[in-house]
Amino acid sequence: MKYIIYVLLFVGGFASCQQKQAQQQEIAPAPEAFVRVSGQDLIQPDGSKLFIKGTNLGNWLNPEGYMFGFNKTNSGRFINEMFCQMVGPDFVTEFWKQFKDNYITRKDVEFIASTGANTIRLPFHYKLFTDEDYMGLTGVQDGFARVDSVVNWCRDNNLYLILDMHNAPGGQTGDNIDDSYGYPWLFESEVSQQLFCDIWREIADYYKNEPVILGYELINEPIAPYFENMEELNAKLEPLHKRALKAIREVDNNHIVLIGGAQWNGNFKPFKDAAYDDKLMYTCHRYGGDPTKEAIQTLINFRDSVNLPMYMGEIGHNTDEWQAAFCKVMEENNIGYTFWPYKKIDGSSFMGIKVPEGWEQVVAFSEAPRATYKEIRDARPDQEVAKKAMSAFIENSKCENCMPQTGYIRSLGLWVNK
């Protein structure tokens, strides 16, 4: 009965959310209300230039193993499977609900704004907009409700929001980061490509009149460099971009569309056409290497050749000194940035999550052989200890219980208001 009541309340709340959004969309803002592209610059509604500075809300709507302290168990479905083996599906369903309710809240967005950031990138899994089993829900997903919350929090704190499809149907990368089956099936599946375009069209239709949203990032880090047919897959990337953009433009002509390069958002050679839309910008990623202009000269050259904005959507996991040096290089070369991620176990982020008591047993189970039922039974920790640790992880992940990494934040050209 409790479950039925919860579903009814959720459906009712979601319907109310949709009704509210529909009412907002009845009054369409003028095109000037949205961030626009002008050559290599982004221009805000007041006419001033926007230089993106901010962070990514990674791990919230797309769980990734290392941010929990896991190694082998490194994608969303691996994590869910491991949790279910350890404590059972009912507890895991409630865990994911509490995780989504507490990992990112209004307080987190207020904290991000207090650092002087102006933009948040929100990675999401496509399953949040389908009826597939994901993060404890089936049939009635909460994608729009979750994104609506962030939109409202960003609006109240003068932040822009980039929507990033981090996990596409079929998998676009072929590695853990896209929660796939080890190959970028998206590029070989008509069914997945159609679903990809349909979801973007639905999102664009829903948010077409929302100026808080800076733009739609179609696809994250497509086509890992592990596959013998990499160049063949690369050749399919731009046609898919065009197909998805066409679906978006059927309902939304207001928002910028962000295009990431192949091979970790680093290879822009597959792109031959930059003139098929007047609201395009490009997005690159980079971890490691020298913090110099010479190290990103190929990205600068591509940006200059298309005369469109380039933005570093992901960067980080380095020393404060390296980050400060590279932020200076990016500012000097007009490449905005959102560092990855906002929050994770320990540091190397805006916020550090304290390791809860008993978490080492959860980590040990995640690393243990679990290919057979006997191996699962032999490796499983005491369930009450594991449940307590999982609940403590959620408590520790709340904004007020996290540890601000002040040196990290200041290295990005931001600050922490006490």
Secondary structure by P-SEA (a helix, b strand, c coil): caaaaaaaaaaaaaaaaaaaaaaaaccccccccccccccccccccccccccccccccccccccccccccccccccaaaaaaaaaacccaaaaaaaaaaaaaccccaaaaaaaaaacccbbbbbbbcccccccccccccccccaaaaaaaaaaaaaaabbbbbbbcccccccccccccccccccccccccaaaaaaaaaaaaaaaaaccccccccccccccccccccccaaaaaaaaaaaaaaaaaaaaacccccbbbbbbbcccccccccccccccccbbbbbbbbcccccccccaaaaaaaaaaacbbbbccccccccaaaaaaaaaaaaaacbbbbccccccccccccbbbccccaaaaaaaaaacccccaaaaaaacccaaaaaaaaaaaaaaacccccccaaaaaaaacccccc
